[in-house]
C-alpha cells in the first residue's frame, strides 16, 4: 500500500512538471548521412506519452520505430526538433547531465537481455544502482523480486536461467531504480510464444500495479494488444494512433498500412 502511494505521488509530480506527459517529442526528425545518400529515419514526429500507461510503437522494418525509441530514451539526438523527458528538455545537456537523467528517470529492457554472465541475477539487478553509488530501497526490492517471480533465482547466473527468467531479471533491473519511464525494445523478440505471454502479462501487471509508465517497440501484434495505446509508424511518420485494441485490429491495421 505504501509503495503504491509513493508511486502515485511521483506520477503526480511528473504530470505537473510536463503538462500531463512523461515524455514528449516535438517535430522530431533524424537524418543519417548527407547528400544523395541521406536517409530520413524520422520526418517530423510529435507525440506525448501519458503517465501510468503502456504505449506500444509498431511499424515495419525501416519505419523509424527503434530510432524514435532511442531518441525518446536519450540514447540518440534528433537532427531537428526536441524531446522533453520528466520536465527536462533534452538536446543541450552535457554527457554527465544525460547520464544522471538516465539513471534517475529511465529503465531499459532489451531484446537479448544484456545480462553480465559472471554476475548472479541479484547482482545484475542491482548493478545500475551500484554504478550510480546508490543503495536499493529494501522494501521496494523485496516487493519487486516477488512481483517478477525471482525469489528462488537470485543467486543463479544467467546460464542457469531460462530465457524467460533472464528477461525477468532484465525487467527487475530496469525497475530497480524506480524510473519515471521504462522503455522496452522488442522485449519478447527472443522468447517462445508461451514465455512471451508470461512476460507480456508481467509488463501489463507492472503498469496496473505500480503505475509504471512504459514505452514498448514491438513487431508482435499480441504484444501491442496489451497496450493502452498503439502508435503505428511508416516512413518516419506516425500514421495511425489507436487506443487499446486486440491483436486482430493491430494485424488489420498493419495490413491496411502495407497496402496503402
HULINCOR-V267640 format. One record per residue. N is the residue number from 1. RES is the residue in one small letter. SS is DSSP state (~ for helix, > for strand, _ for the rest). PHI is phi in whole degrees, 0 to 359 (none if undefined). PSI is psi in whole degrees, 0 to 359 (NA if undefined). Layout:
n = (N	N)
res = (RES	RES)
ss = (SS	SS)
phi = (PHI	PHI)
psi = (PSI	PSI)
//
This chain:
n = (1	2	3	4	5	6	7	8	9	10	11	12	13	14	15	16	17	18	19	20	21	22	23	24	25	26	27	28	29	30	31	32	33	34	35	36	37	38	39	40	41	42	43	44	45	46	47	48	49	50	51	52	53	54	55	56	57	58	59	60	61	62	63	64	65	66	67	68	69	70	71	72	73	74	75	76	77	78	79	80	81	82	83	84	85	86	87	88	89	90	91	92	93	94	95	96	97	98	99	100	101	102	103	104	105	106	107	108	109	110	111	112	113	114	115	116	117	118	119	120	121	122	123	124	125	126	127	128	129	130	131	132	133	134	135	136	137	138	139	140	141	142	143	144	145	146	147	148	149	150	151	152	153	154	155	156	157	158	159	160	161	162	163	164	165	166	167	168	169	170	171	172	173	174	175	176	177	178	179	180	181	182	183	184	185	186	187	188	189	190	191	192	193	194	195	196	197	198	199	200	201	202	203	204	205	206	207	208	209	210	211	212	213	214	215	216	217	218	219	220	221	222	223	224	225	226	227	228	229	230	231	232	233	234	235	236	237	238	239	240	241	242	243	244	245	246	247	248	249	250	251	252	253	254	255	256	257	258	259	260)
res = (x	x	x	x	x	x	x	x	x	x	x	x	x	x	x	x	x	x	x	x	x	x	x	x	x	x	x	x	x	x	x	x	x	x	x	x	x	x	x	x	x	x	x	x	x	x	x	x	x	x	x	x	x	x	x	x	x	x	x	x	x	x	x	x	x	x	x	x	x	x	x	x	x	x	x	x	x	x	x	x	x	x	x	x	x	x	x	x	x	x	x	x	x	x	x	x	x	x	x	x	x	x	x	x	x	x	x	x	x	x	x	x	x	x	x	x	x	x	x	x	x	x	x	x	x	x	x	x	x	x	x	x	x	x	x	x	x	x	x	x	x	x	x	x	x	x	x	x	x	x	x	x	x	x	x	x	x	x	x	x	x	x	x	x	x	x	x	x	x	x	x	x	x	x	x	x	x	x	x	x	x	x	x	x	x	x	x	x	x	x	x	x	x	x	x	x	x	x	x	x	x	x	x	x	x	x	x	x	x	x	x	x	x	x	x	x	x	x	x	x	x	x	x	x	x	x	x	x	x	x	x	x	x	x	x	x	x	x	x	x	x	x	x	x	x	x	x	x	x	x	x	x	x	x	x	x	x	x	x	x)
ss = (_	~	~	~	~	~	~	~	~	~	~	~	~	~	~	~	~	_	_	_	>	>	>	>	>	>	>	>	>	>	>	>	_	_	~	~	~	_	>	>	>	>	>	>	>	>	>	>	>	>	_	_	_	>	>	>	>	>	>	_	_	_	_	_	~	~	~	~	~	~	~	~	_	_	_	_	_	_	_	>	>	>	>	>	>	_	_	>	>	_	_	_	_	_	~	~	~	~	~	~	~	~	~	~	~	>	>	>	>	_	_	_	_	_	_	_	_	_	_	>	~	~	~	~	~	~	~	~	~	~	~	_	_	_	_	_	_	~	~	~	~	~	~	~	~	~	~	~	_	_	_	_	_	_	_	_	>	~	~	~	_	_	~	~	~	~	~	~	~	~	~	~	~	~	~	_	_	_	_	_	>	>	>	>	>	_	_	_	_	_	_	_	~	~	~	~	~	~	~	~	~	~	~	~	~	~	~	~	~	~	_	_	>	>	>	>	>	_	_	_	~	~	~	~	_	_	_	_	>	>	>	>	>	>	_	_	>	>	>	>	>	>	>	_	_	_	~	~	~	~	~	~	~	~	~	~	~	~	~	_)
phi = (none	296	297	296	299	297	300	298	296	298	295	295	296	295	300	295	291	238	63	101	249	281	228	219	243	234	50	281	238	215	246	249	85	221	63	293	265	295	238	265	286	230	232	110	263	235	197	230	257	284	291	71	234	254	252	259	241	239	162	293	303	87	282	106	293	290	299	298	299	297	287	297	268	63	264	211	249	287	286	207	80	205	238	246	229	52	84	249	279	276	118	245	273	286	301	294	294	296	300	296	296	298	297	275	247	237	244	224	246	254	299	256	73	56	268	276	294	275	259	287	303	297	295	296	297	270	304	301	292	296	298	280	74	246	264	290	289	301	294	296	297	299	295	294	300	295	295	272	73	243	304	256	235	294	264	275	273	308	295	262	244	287	301	295	293	296	290	295	298	297	295	297	298	296	261	302	271	55	289	294	218	250	256	232	258	48	295	247	293	245	235	286	297	294	294	303	299	293	293	296	298	296	296	296	294	295	292	289	277	251	65	283	301	222	240	235	269	206	251	266	301	290	291	298	291	272	279	279	206	235	257	251	254	209	52	80	227	282	250	205	222	245	286	316	211	273	298	298	293	298	297	297	293	297	294	297	291	295	282	276)
psi = (317	320	319	320	314	318	317	321	316	319	321	319	317	316	317	325	326	26	34	347	137	317	138	145	140	102	49	129	156	116	134	130	183	161	219	339	2	143	126	99	324	140	38	63	128	135	161	134	117	148	148	19	160	117	125	142	120	163	158	167	132	5	341	5	319	323	317	315	316	324	318	327	11	28	348	162	143	157	327	169	184	164	140	130	121	41	359	128	124	165	325	16	149	167	321	318	320	316	315	320	316	315	325	323	345	134	148	132	129	157	321	25	314	44	149	121	336	353	151	171	313	318	322	318	318	354	314	322	321	317	323	356	29	149	143	148	114	314	318	319	315	316	319	314	319	320	320	358	41	19	324	16	9	332	2	145	162	322	343	6	150	169	318	320	322	321	328	323	316	322	314	321	318	330	354	326	3	63	159	320	141	129	137	119	102	57	342	9	343	22	155	169	321	312	323	316	322	317	320	321	321	315	320	321	323	324	314	322	318	356	32	106	129	136	124	125	131	155	0	116	327	328	315	332	345	354	158	340	140	121	132	126	146	130	39	14	150	117	350	143	106	145	179	130	166	172	325	320	321	314	316	321	318	319	321	318	324	325	341	NA)
//
